[in-house]
Amino acid sequence: MKKKMLIIGIIMNSAGTERSFLSFAQRLDYEKYDVELLLASKEGAFLHLVPEEIKVSEMGELSEIFKINKNNSFSVISKLFLRKNPFFAFKLLPDTIKMRKGGVERAYAANRIWLKLMDKMPVHTGEYDVALAYWGDHTMFYMVDKVNAKKKISWLHFDYDEPPREDAVYLPYLKKCDKIITVSKEIEHSLAAKFPELGGKIETIENFVNEKEIIEKSQEECDFRDDFDGIAILSVGRLCEQKGFDLAIPAVAKLFREGENVRYYIIGEGSEEYKQKLLDIVRESGAENCVHFLPRTDNPYKFMARCDVYLQPSRHEGKPIAVEEAKILCLPMCVTNYKSASEQLGAGNLGVICEISEEGIYNGVKTILHDEDKREGFKAALGKVEKEEITIEF
């Protein structure tokens, strides 16, 4: 008899977690598992890529809270809660006041408010042998409180310490999970050191990537470089502060002003507010001729295959899947020193690891630009990396 598996997500955007999930889904044994993907909303550019063996369902009532952000929080909370019960505002008031302090306290308070909203969601109907909170924080909270499963597994794609999380909130939830999956040994060790009481629950399963599919898609036609014969630098990722594009643009612009024949291409979606911030930085840096935003695509690999350098300018990461994809295509790369950077790039033997700053990115990219032998050496080393086959068994 098949085991019933519930995978909890949010939406199927064209982002790293979703790409990892799709590769994960291709490895599942559907003779062994009857799989349901529970989303907050059945939407997103990658929704049509979910394997047909997987039943896709929606959370339903109040699931819109999974899409709350700083720009829409008041309108969503008002629509879903306050119009029906104005007195609910008093339950949120203590944390609302704390949010005014800013910084870490603001982040902690916002998370506690979210948990109070989630508490009002109905319990998900159905019983499962195993549940996976694949989309991180909020899906873990939902799984623990709202799902009936014999085994509950939390999948952490992020560095727990960045941005800071409130231990008093997270630890009780982590304790209720039967297994905690991280995507990096560095993060596994950091989390185990922080929470020794989690014992042997923590293990690492690296992000899933479909090597064959990436190589095949990289060979599709693409003319994004036009007649440009210089060094094309590419980044792929959500347009948000975490990904550090506001650090990378001035760094590349400085190289351009110094006479380097470079262009910087960025593929990603994000809020209009942050996109406008980046456009302002482009203008202020005088980088209109060297920085180009490419439209969203289901196939970033055809662009990757035709660039000369891959750049990951993140402020913090779990283990970015875009870097793993760039490694498959043997791209010389420069990544900032997020927690798993050394692990991903073989302590600097597979690419340049730079300081997380505008100046650090400038120096890191410049190193690659000026040393063709180093670029070729990275390509050769990446071509020799052995790919470990991951077996999925819960």
Secondary structure, 3 states (H helix, E strand, C coil): CCEEEEEECCCCCCCHHHHHHHHHHHHCCCCCEEEEEEECCCCCCCHHHCCCCCEEEECCCCHHHHHCCCCCHHHHHHHHHHCCCCCHHHHHHHHHHHHCCCHHHHHHHHHHHHHHHHCCCCCCCCEEEEEEECCCHHHHHHHHHHCEEEEEEEEECCCCCCCCCCHHHHHHHHHCCCEEEECCHHHHHHHHHHCHHHHHHEEECCCCCCHHHHHHHHCCCCCCCCCCCCEEEEEECCECHHHCHHHHHHHHHHHHHCCCCEEEEEECCECHHHHHHHHHHHHHCCCCCCEEEECCCCCCHHHHCCCCEEEECCCCCCCCHHHHHHHHCCCCEEEECCCCHHHHCHHHCCCEEECCCHHHHHHHHHHHHCCHHHHHHHHHHHHCCCCCCCCCCC
